[in-house]
Amino acid sequence: MGFKFKLGEMVVLAAAQEAGSTPDPSVVTALQLNGYIQIQPVGTPHRLLVEAKDYERFEEEIVELNG
C-alpha cells in the first residue's frame, strides 16, 4: 500500500483548484490508514484530518509577506 502524499508536501483542495479559485495550501503533517491525511493550513496552528482523495499537490510557489 502506497501513500498519495509524503510528509511535508504542500496540498490544496482539488475542487477549489478546479473551480478556478485560488485555494489556500496546507502542509501534510501525518499519514493515516484508509486514505486519510492530517494537514495544517499555512498560517494557522490548527490541524485537520481529511481524505487524501480530495486533495492534490500544490505546484505553485508560496510567497510570504512581511509587514
mmCIF file of the N, C-alpha and C atoms, coordinates in Angstrom:
data_MODEL
# 
_entry.id   MODEL 
# 
loop_
_atom_site.group_PDB 
_atom_site.id 
_atom_site.type_symbol 
_atom_site.label_atom_id 
_atom_site.label_alt_id 
_atom_site.label_comp_id 
_atom_site.label_asym_id 
_atom_site.label_entity_id 
_atom_site.label_seq_id 
_atom_site.pdbx_PDB_ins_code 
_atom_site.Cartn_x 
_atom_site.Cartn_y 
_atom_site.Cartn_z 
_atom_site.occupancy 
_atom_site.B_iso_or_equiv 
_atom_site.pdbx_formal_charge 
_atom_site.auth_seq_id 
_atom_site.auth_comp_id 
_atom_site.auth_asym_id 
_atom_site.auth_atom_id 
_atom_site.pdbx_PDB_model_num 
ATOM 1   N N  . MET A 1 1  ? 0.851   -1.180 0.000   1.00 0.00 ? 1  MET A N  1 
ATOM 2   C CA . MET A 1 1  ? 0.000   0.000  0.000   1.00 0.00 ? 1  MET A CA 1 
ATOM 3   C C  . MET A 1 1  ? 0.891   1.235  0.000   1.00 0.00 ? 1  MET A C  1 
ATOM 4   N N  . GLY A 1 2  ? 0.678   2.114  -0.946  1.00 0.00 ? 2  GLY A N  1 
ATOM 5   C CA . GLY A 1 2  ? 1.439   3.342  -1.025  1.00 0.00 ? 2  GLY A CA 1 
ATOM 6   C C  . GLY A 1 2  ? 0.589   4.524  -0.616  1.00 0.00 ? 2  GLY A C  1 
ATOM 7   N N  . PHE A 1 3  ? 1.243   5.590  -0.286  1.00 0.00 ? 3  PHE A N  1 
ATOM 8   C CA . PHE A 1 3  ? 0.535   6.802  0.095   1.00 0.00 ? 3  PHE A CA 1 
ATOM 9   C C  . PHE A 1 3  ? 0.588   7.793  -1.062  1.00 0.00 ? 3  PHE A C  1 
ATOM 10  N N  . LYS A 1 4  ? -0.455  8.575  -1.189  1.00 0.00 ? 4  LYS A N  1 
ATOM 11  C CA . LYS A 1 4  ? -0.565  9.541  -2.278  1.00 0.00 ? 4  LYS A CA 1 
ATOM 12  C C  . LYS A 1 4  ? 0.392   10.720 -2.060  1.00 0.00 ? 4  LYS A C  1 
ATOM 13  N N  . PHE A 1 5  ? 0.617   11.095 -0.806  1.00 0.00 ? 5  PHE A N  1 
ATOM 14  C CA . PHE A 1 5  ? 1.463   12.240 -0.475  1.00 0.00 ? 5  PHE A CA 1 
ATOM 15  C C  . PHE A 1 5  ? 2.574   11.817 0.477   1.00 0.00 ? 5  PHE A C  1 
ATOM 16  N N  . LYS A 1 6  ? 3.552   12.691 0.623   1.00 0.00 ? 6  LYS A N  1 
ATOM 17  C CA . LYS A 1 6  ? 4.646   12.489 1.571   1.00 0.00 ? 6  LYS A CA 1 
ATOM 18  C C  . LYS A 1 6  ? 4.538   13.546 2.668   1.00 0.00 ? 6  LYS A C  1 
ATOM 19  N N  . LEU A 1 7  ? 5.124   13.277 3.807   1.00 0.00 ? 7  LEU A N  1 
ATOM 20  C CA . LEU A 1 7  ? 5.133   14.259 4.896   1.00 0.00 ? 7  LEU A CA 1 
ATOM 21  C C  . LEU A 1 7  ? 5.830   15.530 4.430   1.00 0.00 ? 7  LEU A C  1 
ATOM 22  N N  . GLY A 1 8  ? 5.260   16.671 4.777   1.00 0.00 ? 8  GLY A N  1 
ATOM 23  C CA . GLY A 1 8  ? 5.856   17.956 4.432   1.00 0.00 ? 8  GLY A CA 1 
ATOM 24  C C  . GLY A 1 8  ? 5.440   18.500 3.075   1.00 0.00 ? 8  GLY A C  1 
ATOM 25  N N  . GLU A 1 9  ? 4.740   17.713 2.265   1.00 0.00 ? 9  GLU A N  1 
ATOM 26  C CA . GLU A 1 9  ? 4.301   18.204 0.958   1.00 0.00 ? 9  GLU A CA 1 
ATOM 27  C C  . GLU A 1 9  ? 3.181   19.233 1.117   1.00 0.00 ? 9  GLU A C  1 
ATOM 28  N N  . MET A 1 10 ? 3.119   20.136 0.166   1.00 0.00 ? 10 MET A N  1 
ATOM 29  C CA . MET A 1 10 ? 2.059   21.138 0.136   1.00 0.00 ? 10 MET A CA 1 
ATOM 30  C C  . MET A 1 10 ? 0.908   20.588 -0.707  1.00 0.00 ? 10 MET A C  1 
ATOM 31  N N  . VAL A 1 11 ? -0.321  20.688 -0.182  1.00 0.00 ? 11 VAL A N  1 
ATOM 32  C CA . VAL A 1 11 ? -1.500  20.195 -0.880  1.00 0.00 ? 11 VAL A CA 1 
ATOM 33  C C  . VAL A 1 11 ? -2.588  21.260 -0.868  1.00 0.00 ? 11 VAL A C  1 
ATOM 34  N N  . VAL A 1 12 ? -3.515  21.134 -1.822  1.00 0.00 ? 12 VAL A N  1 
ATOM 35  C CA . VAL A 1 12 ? -4.678  22.021 -1.874  1.00 0.00 ? 12 VAL A CA 1 
ATOM 36  C C  . VAL A 1 12 ? -5.919  21.181 -2.174  1.00 0.00 ? 12 VAL A C  1 
ATOM 37  N N  . LEU A 1 13 ? -7.062  21.724 -1.831  1.00 0.00 ? 13 LEU A N  1 
ATOM 38  C CA . LEU A 1 13 ? -8.331  21.069 -2.105  1.00 0.00 ? 13 LEU A CA 1 
ATOM 39  C C  . LEU A 1 13 ? -8.539  21.041 -3.612  1.00 0.00 ? 13 LEU A C  1 
ATOM 40  N N  . ALA A 1 14 ? -8.707  19.876 -4.187  1.00 0.00 ? 14 ALA A N  1 
ATOM 41  C CA . ALA A 1 14 ? -8.800  19.714 -5.639  1.00 0.00 ? 14 ALA A CA 1 
ATOM 42  C C  . ALA A 1 14 ? -10.017 20.436 -6.210  1.00 0.00 ? 14 ALA A C  1 
ATOM 43  N N  . ALA A 1 15 ? -11.153 20.395 -5.542  1.00 0.00 ? 15 ALA A N  1 
ATOM 44  C CA . ALA A 1 15 ? -12.369 21.026 -6.048  1.00 0.00 ? 15 ALA A CA 1 
ATOM 45  C C  . ALA A 1 15 ? -12.216 22.536 -6.157  1.00 0.00 ? 15 ALA A C  1 
ATOM 46  N N  . ALA A 1 16 ? -11.528 23.149 -5.220  1.00 0.00 ? 16 ALA A N  1 
ATOM 47  C CA . ALA A 1 16 ? -11.323 24.598 -5.258  1.00 0.00 ? 16 ALA A CA 1 
ATOM 48  C C  . ALA A 1 16 ? -10.421 24.989 -6.417  1.00 0.00 ? 16 ALA A C  1 
ATOM 49  N N  . GLN A 1 17 ? -9.412  24.194 -6.661  1.00 0.00 ? 17 GLN A N  1 
ATOM 50  C CA . GLN A 1 17 ? -8.489  24.497 -7.753  1.00 0.00 ? 17 GLN A CA 1 
ATOM 51  C C  . GLN A 1 17 ? -9.172  24.305 -9.105  1.00 0.00 ? 17 GLN A C  1 
ATOM 52  N N  . GLU A 1 18 ? -10.013 23.286 -9.232  1.00 0.00 ? 18 GLU A N  1 
ATOM 53  C CA . GLU A 1 18 ? -10.743 23.046 -10.478 1.00 0.00 ? 18 GLU A CA 1 
ATOM 54  C C  . GLU A 1 18 ? -11.758 24.143 -10.755 1.00 0.00 ? 18 GLU A C  1 
ATOM 55  N N  . ALA A 1 19 ? -12.304 24.756 -9.689  1.00 0.00 ? 19 ALA A N  1 
ATOM 56  C CA . ALA A 1 19 ? -13.294 25.815 -9.842  1.00 0.00 ? 19 ALA A CA 1 
ATOM 57  C C  . ALA A 1 19 ? -12.658 27.132 -10.266 1.00 0.00 ? 19 ALA A C  1 
ATOM 58  N N  . GLY A 1 20 ? -11.336 27.185 -10.284 1.00 0.00 ? 20 GLY A N  1 
ATOM 59  C CA . GLY A 1 20 ? -10.643 28.388 -10.733 1.00 0.00 ? 20 GLY A CA 1 
ATOM 60  C C  . GLY A 1 20 ? -10.320 29.364 -9.624  1.00 0.00 ? 20 GLY A C  1 
ATOM 61  N N  . SER A 1 21 ? -10.677 29.036 -8.381  1.00 0.00 ? 21 SER A N  1 
ATOM 62  C CA . SER A 1 21 ? -10.335 29.926 -7.276  1.00 0.00 ? 21 SER A CA 1 
ATOM 63  C C  . SER A 1 21 ? -8.900  29.651 -6.836  1.00 0.00 ? 21 SER A C  1 
ATOM 64  N N  . THR A 1 22 ? -8.377  30.540 -6.015  1.00 0.00 ? 22 THR A N  1 
ATOM 65  C CA . THR A 1 22 ? -7.025  30.363 -5.512  1.00 0.00 ? 22 THR A CA 1 
ATOM 66  C C  . THR A 1 22 ? -7.123  29.719 -4.132  1.00 0.00 ? 22 THR A C  1 
ATOM 67  N N  . PRO A 1 23 ? -6.928  28.409 -4.055  1.00 0.00 ? 23 PRO A N  1 
ATOM 68  C CA . PRO A 1 23 ? -7.070  27.725 -2.769  1.00 0.00 ? 23 PRO A CA 1 
ATOM 69  C C  . PRO A 1 23 ? -5.880  27.982 -1.857  1.00 0.00 ? 23 PRO A C  1 
ATOM 70  N N  . ASP A 1 24 ? -6.134  27.942 -0.553  1.00 0.00 ? 24 ASP A N  1 
ATOM 71  C CA . ASP A 1 24 ? -5.067  28.091 0.423   1.00 0.00 ? 24 ASP A CA 1 
ATOM 72  C C  . ASP A 1 24 ? -4.353  26.757 0.584   1.00 0.00 ? 24 ASP A C  1 
ATOM 73  N N  . PRO A 1 25 ? -3.037  26.738 0.500   1.00 0.00 ? 25 PRO A N  1 
ATOM 74  C CA . PRO A 1 25 ? -2.299  25.478 0.632   1.00 0.00 ? 25 PRO A CA 1 
ATOM 75  C C  . PRO A 1 25 ? -2.200  25.022 2.082   1.00 0.00 ? 25 PRO A C  1 
ATOM 76  N N  . SER A 1 26 ? -1.972  23.741 2.247   1.00 0.00 ? 26 SER A N  1 
ATOM 77  C CA . SER A 1 26 ? -1.786  23.132 3.561   1.00 0.00 ? 26 SER A CA 1 
ATOM 78  C C  . SER A 1 26 ? -0.577  22.215 3.496   1.00 0.00 ? 26 SER A C  1 
ATOM 79  N N  . VAL A 1 27 ? 0.018   21.950 4.653   1.00 0.00 ? 27 VAL A N  1 
ATOM 80  C CA . VAL A 1 27 ? 1.173   21.054 4.760   1.00 0.00 ? 27 VAL A CA 1 
ATOM 81  C C  . VAL A 1 27 ? 0.688   19.710 5.298   1.00 0.00 ? 27 VAL A C  1 
ATOM 82  N N  . VAL A 1 28 ? 1.139   18.625 4.680   1.00 0.00 ? 28 VAL A N  1 
ATOM 83  C CA . VAL A 1 28 ? 0.810   17.284 5.175   1.00 0.00 ? 28 VAL A CA 1 
ATOM 84  C C  . VAL A 1 28 ? 1.656   17.032 6.415   1.00 0.00 ? 28 VAL A C  1 
ATOM 85  N N  . THR A 1 29 ? 0.988   16.799 7.563   1.00 0.00 ? 29 THR A N  1 
ATOM 86  C CA . THR A 1 29 ? 1.704   16.602 8.819   1.00 0.00 ? 29 THR A CA 1 
ATOM 87  C C  . THR A 1 29 ? 1.672   15.161 9.309   1.00 0.00 ? 29 THR A C  1 
ATOM 88  N N  . ALA A 1 30 ? 0.746   14.343 8.768   1.00 0.00 ? 30 ALA A N  1 
ATOM 89  C CA . ALA A 1 30 ? 0.680   12.938 9.164   1.00 0.00 ? 30 ALA A CA 1 
ATOM 90  C C  . ALA A 1 30 ? -0.027  12.138 8.083   1.00 0.00 ? 30 ALA A C  1 
ATOM 91  N N  . LEU A 1 31 ? 0.380   10.876 7.948   1.00 0.00 ? 31 LEU A N  1 
ATOM 92  C CA . LEU A 1 31 ? -0.251  9.952  7.015   1.00 0.00 ? 31 LEU A CA 1 
ATOM 93  C C  . LEU A 1 31 ? -1.060  8.955  7.828   1.00 0.00 ? 31 LEU A C  1 
ATOM 94  N N  . GLN A 1 32 ? -2.306  8.744  7.453   1.00 0.00 ? 32 GLN A N  1 
ATOM 95  C CA . GLN A 1 32 ? -3.194  7.839  8.173   1.00 0.00 ? 32 GLN A CA 1 
ATOM 96  C C  . GLN A 1 32 ? -3.568  6.670  7.267   1.00 0.00 ? 32 GLN A C  1 
ATOM 97  N N  . LEU A 1 33 ? -4.083  5.624  7.853   1.00 0.00 ? 33 LEU A N  1 
ATOM 98  C CA . LEU A 1 33 ? -4.557  4.486  7.078   1.00 0.00 ? 33 LEU A CA 1 
ATOM 99  C C  . LEU A 1 33 ? -5.904  4.801  6.434   1.00 0.00 ? 33 LEU A C  1 
ATOM 100 N N  . ASN A 1 34 ? -6.300  3.967  5.484   1.00 0.00 ? 34 ASN A N  1 
ATOM 101 C CA . ASN A 1 34 ? -7.597  4.077  4.803   1.00 0.00 ? 34 ASN A CA 1 
ATOM 102 C C  . ASN A 1 34 ? -7.771  5.372  4.027   1.00 0.00 ? 34 ASN A C  1 
ATOM 103 N N  . GLY A 1 35 ? -6.678  5.943  3.518   1.00 0.00 ? 35 GLY A N  1 
ATOM 104 C CA . GLY A 1 35 ? -6.767  7.090  2.621   1.00 0.00 ? 35 GLY A CA 1 
ATOM 105 C C  . GLY A 1 35 ? -6.951  8.437  3.281   1.00 0.00 ? 35 GLY A C  1 
ATOM 106 N N  . TYR A 1 36 ? -6.571  8.573  4.532   1.00 0.00 ? 36 TYR A N  1 
ATOM 107 C CA . TYR A 1 36 ? -6.688  9.858  5.225   1.00 0.00 ? 36 TYR A CA 1 
ATOM 108 C C  . TYR A 1 36 ? -5.310  10.467 5.448   1.00 0.00 ? 36 TYR A C  1 
ATOM 109 N N  . ILE A 1 37 ? -5.268  11.793 5.517   1.00 0.00 ? 37 ILE A N  1 
ATOM 110 C CA . ILE A 1 37 ? -4.045  12.517 5.859   1.00 0.00 ? 37 ILE A CA 1 
ATOM 111 C C  . ILE A 1 37 ? -4.398  13.593 6.873   1.00 0.00 ? 37 ILE A C  1 
ATOM 112 N N  . GLN A 1 38 ? -3.423  14.010 7.637   1.00 0.00 ? 38 GLN A N  1 
ATOM 113 C CA . GLN A 1 38 ? -3.604  15.132 8.545   1.00 0.00 ? 38 GLN A CA 1 
ATOM 114 C C  . GLN A 1 38 ? -2.886  16.313 7.928   1.00 0.00 ? 38 GLN A C  1 
ATOM 115 N N  . ILE A 1 39 ? -3.583  17.441 7.823   1.00 0.00 ? 39 ILE A N  1 
ATOM 116 C CA . ILE A 1 39 ? -2.992  18.632 7.204   1.00 0.00 ? 39 ILE A CA 1 
ATOM 117 C C  . ILE A 1 39 ? -3.047  19.805 8.165   1.00 0.00 ? 39 ILE A C  1 
ATOM 118 N N  . GLN A 1 40 ? -2.168  20.765 7.913   1.00 0.00 ? 40 GLN A N  1 
ATOM 119 C CA . GLN A 1 40 ? -2.167  22.018 8.670   1.00 0.00 ? 40 GLN A CA 1 
ATOM 120 C C  . GLN A 1 40 ? -2.161  23.161 7.662   1.00 0.00 ? 40 GLN A C  1 
ATOM 121 N N  . PRO A 1 41 ? -3.275  23.916 7.578   1.00 0.00 ? 41 PRO A N  1 
ATOM 122 C CA . PRO A 1 41 ? -3.291  25.055 6.661   1.00 0.00 ? 41 PRO A CA 1 
ATOM 123 C C  . PRO A 1 41 ? -2.176  26.043 6.991   1.00 0.00 ? 41 PRO A C  1 
ATOM 124 N N  . VAL A 1 42 ? -1.534  26.573 5.962   1.00 0.00 ? 42 VAL A N  1 
ATOM 125 C CA . VAL A 1 42 ? -0.429  27.512 6.139   1.00 0.00 ? 42 VAL A CA 1 
ATOM 126 C C  . VAL A 1 42 ? -0.927  28.743 6.897   1.00 0.00 ? 42 VAL A C  1 
ATOM 127 N N  . GLY A 1 43 ? -0.189  29.125 7.929   1.00 0.00 ? 43 GLY A N  1 
ATOM 128 C CA . GLY A 1 43 ? -0.520  30.318 8.702   1.00 0.00 ? 43 GLY A CA 1 
ATOM 129 C C  . GLY A 1 43 ? -1.463  30.073 9.861   1.00 0.00 ? 43 GLY A C  1 
ATOM 130 N N  . THR A 1 44 ? -1.836  28.816 10.125  1.00 0.00 ? 44 THR A N  1 
ATOM 131 C CA . THR A 1 44 ? -2.710  28.512 11.258  1.00 0.00 ? 44 THR A CA 1 
ATOM 132 C C  . THR A 1 44 ? -2.078  27.427 12.121  1.00 0.00 ? 44 THR A C  1 
ATOM 133 N N  . PRO A 1 45 ? -2.439  27.401 13.403  1.00 0.00 ? 45 PRO A N  1 
ATOM 134 C CA . PRO A 1 45 ? -1.920  26.346 14.277  1.00 0.00 ? 45 PRO A CA 1 
ATOM 135 C C  . PRO A 1 45 ? -2.804  25.093 14.288  1.00 0.00 ? 45 PRO A C  1 
ATOM 136 N N  . HIS A 1 46 ? -3.896  25.092 13.528  1.00 0.00 ? 46 HIS A N  1 
ATOM 137 C CA . HIS A 1 46 ? -4.867  24.005 13.551  1.00 0.00 ? 46 HIS A CA 1 
ATOM 138 C C  . HIS A 1 46 ? -4.505  22.895 12.579  1.00 0.00 ? 46 HIS A C  1 
ATOM 139 N N  . ARG A 1 47 ? -4.856  21.666 12.950  1.00 0.00 ? 47 ARG A N  1 
ATOM 140 C CA . ARG A 1 47 ? -4.654  20.513 12.076  1.00 0.00 ? 47 ARG A CA 1 
ATOM 141 C C  . ARG A 1 47 ? -6.001  19.875 11.790  1.00 0.00 ? 47 ARG A C  1 
ATOM 142 N N  . LEU A 1 48 ? -6.135  19.338 10.580  1.00 0.00 ? 48 LEU A N  1 
ATOM 143 C CA . LEU A 1 48 ? -7.383  18.731 10.149  1.00 0.00 ? 48 LEU A CA 1 
ATOM 144 C C  . LEU A 1 48 ? -7.121  17.329 9.623   1.00 0.00 ? 48 LEU A C  1 
ATOM 145 N N  . LEU A 1 49 ? -8.051  16.410 9.875   1.00 0.00 ? 49 LEU A N  1 
ATOM 146 C CA . LEU A 1 49 ? -7.983  15.074 9.319   1.00 0.00 ? 49 LEU A CA 1 
ATOM 147 C C  . LEU A 1 49 ? -8.912  15.042 8.111   1.00 0.00 ? 49 LEU A C  1 
ATOM 148 N N  . VAL A 1 50 ? -8.359  14.774 6.919   1.00 0.00 ? 50 VAL A N  1 
ATOM 149 C CA . VAL A 1 50 ? -9.133  14.836 5.679   1.00 0.00 ? 50 VAL A CA 1 
ATOM 150 C C  . VAL A 1 50 ? -8.839  13.613 4.817   1.00 0.00 ? 50 VAL A C  1 
ATOM 151 N N  . GLU A 1 51 ? -9.686  13.379 3.829   1.00 0.00 ? 51 GLU A N  1 
ATOM 152 C CA . GLU A 1 51 ? -9.452  12.285 2.887   1.00 0.00 ? 51 GLU A CA 1 
ATOM 153 C C  . GLU A 1 51 ? -8.460  12.738 1.821   1.00 0.00 ? 51 GLU A C  1 
ATOM 154 N N  . ALA A 1 52 ? -7.459  11.936 1.576   1.00 0.00 ? 52 ALA A N  1 
ATOM 155 C CA . ALA A 1 52 ? -6.412  12.279 0.614   1.00 0.00 ? 52 ALA A CA 1 
ATOM 156 C C  . ALA A 1 52 ? -6.959  12.405 -0.794  1.00 0.00 ? 52 ALA A C  1 
ATOM 157 N N  . LYS A 1 53 ? -8.021  11.678 -1.124  1.00 0.00 ? 53 LYS A N  1 
ATOM 158 C CA . LYS A 1 53 ? -8.567  11.717 -2.486  1.00 0.00 ? 53 LYS A CA 1 
ATOM 159 C C  . LYS A 1 53 ? -9.128  13.083 -2.848  1.00 0.00 ? 53 LYS A C  1 
ATOM 160 N N  . ASP A 1 54 ? -9.444  13.913 -1.857  1.00 0.00 ? 54 ASP A N  1 
ATOM 161 C CA . ASP A 1 54 ? -9.994  15.240 -2.098  1.00 0.00 ? 54 ASP A CA 1 
ATOM 162 C C  . ASP A 1 54 ? -8.924  16.301 -2.316  1.00 0.00 ? 54 ASP A C  1 
ATOM 163 N N  . TYR A 1 55 ? -7.648  15.911 -2.214  1.00 0.00 ? 55 TYR A N  1 
ATOM 164 C CA . TYR A 1 55 ? -6.540  16.866 -2.298  1.00 0.00 ? 55 TYR A CA 1 
ATOM 165 C C  . TYR A 1 55 ? -5.580  16.495 -3.412  1.00 0.00 ? 55 TYR A C  1 
ATOM 166 N N  . GLU A 1 56 ? -4.846  17.499 -3.878  1.00 0.00 ? 56 GLU A N  1 
ATOM 167 C CA . GLU A 1 56 ? -3.789  17.278 -4.867  1.00 0.00 ? 56 GLU A CA 1 
ATOM 168 C C  . GLU A 1 56 ? -2.593  18.143 -4.504  1.00 0.00 ? 56 GLU A C  1 
ATOM 169 N N  . ARG A 1 57 ? -1.458  17.830 -5.086  1.00 0.00 ? 57 ARG A N  1 
ATOM 170 C CA . ARG A 1 57 ? -0.224  18.559 -4.782  1.00 0.00 ? 57 ARG A CA 1 
ATOM 171 C C  . ARG A 1 57 ? -0.335  20.021 -5.214  1.00 0.00 ? 57 ARG A C  1 
ATOM 172 N N  . PHE A 1 58 ? 0.249   20.882 -4.419  1.00 0.00 ? 58 PHE A N  1 
ATOM 173 C CA . PHE A 1 58 ? 0.298   22.314 -4.713  1.00 0.00 ? 58 PHE A CA 1 
ATOM 174 C C  . PHE A 1 58 ? 1.588   22.574 -5.455  1.00 0.00 ? 58 PHE A C  1 
ATOM 175 N N  . GLU A 1 59 ? 1.486   23.023 -6.691  1.00 0.00 ? 59 GLU A N  1 
ATOM 176 C CA . GLU A 1 59 ? 2.659   23.173 -7.558  1.00 0.00 ? 59 GLU A CA 1 
ATOM 177 C C  . GLU A 1 59 ? 3.201   24.599 -7.626  1.00 0.00 ? 59 GLU A C  1 
ATOM 178 N N  . GLU A 1 60 ? 2.485   25.560 -7.054  1.00 0.00 ? 60 GLU A N  1 
ATOM 179 C CA . GLU A 1 60 ? 2.906   26.958 -7.151  1.00 0.00 ? 60 GLU A CA 1 
ATOM 180 C C  . GLU A 1 60 ? 3.847   27.330 -6.008  1.00 0.00 ? 60 GLU A C  1 
ATOM 181 N N  . GLU A 1 61 ? 4.452   28.491 -6.126  1.00 0.00 ? 61 GLU A N  1 
ATOM 182 C CA . GLU A 1 61 ? 5.367   28.977 -5.100  1.00 0.00 ? 61 GLU A CA 1 
ATOM 183 C C  . GLU A 1 61 ? 4.584   29.761 -4.051  1.00 0.00 ? 61 GLU A C  1 
ATOM 184 N N  . ILE A 1 62 ? 4.942   29.599 -2.797  1.00 0.00 ? 62 ILE A N  1 
ATOM 185 C CA . ILE A 1 62 ? 4.298   30.330 -1.710  1.00 0.00 ? 62 ILE A CA 1 
ATOM 186 C C  . ILE A 1 62 ? 5.128   31.559 -1.400  1.00 0.00 ? 62 ILE A C  1 
ATOM 187 N N  . VAL A 1 63 ? 4.496   32.715 -1.394  1.00 0.00 ? 63 VAL A N  1 
ATOM 188 C CA . VAL A 1 63 ? 5.178   33.972 -1.095  1.00 0.00 ? 63 VAL A CA 1 
ATOM 189 C C  . VAL A 1 63 ? 4.594   34.506 0.207   1.00 0.00 ? 63 VAL A C  1 
ATOM 190 N N  . GLU A 1 64 ? 5.446   34.706 1.200   1.00 0.00 ? 64 GLU A N  1 
ATOM 191 C CA . GLU A 1 64 ? 5.006   35.274 2.477   1.00 0.00 ? 64 GLU A CA 1 
ATOM 192 C C  . GLU A 1 64 ? 5.333   36.752 2.497   1.00 0.00 ? 64 GLU A C  1 
ATOM 193 N N  . LEU A 1 65 ? 4.345   37.545 2.932   1.00 0.00 ? 65 LEU A N  1 
ATOM 194 C CA . LEU A 1 65 ? 4.543   38.977 3.038   1.00 0.00 ? 65 LEU A CA 1 
ATOM 195 C C  . LEU A 1 65 ? 4.890   39.333 4.460   1.00 0.00 ? 65 LEU A C  1 
ATOM 196 N N  . ASN A 1 66 ? 5.926   40.087 4.640   1.00 0.00 ? 66 ASN A N  1 
ATOM 197 C CA . ASN A 1 66 ? 6.317   40.555 5.980   1.00 0.00 ? 66 ASN A CA 1 
ATOM 198 C C  . ASN A 1 66 ? 5.968   42.019 6.104   1.00 0.00 ? 66 ASN A C  1 
ATOM 199 N N  . GLY A 1 67 ? 5.242   42.334 7.178   1.00 0.00 ? 67 GLY A N  1 
ATOM 200 C CA . GLY A 1 67 ? 4.961   43.734 7.408   1.00 0.00 ? 67 GLY A CA 1 
ATOM 201 C C  . GLY A 1 67 ? 3.606   44.060 7.173   1.00 0.00 ? 67 GLY A C  1 
# 
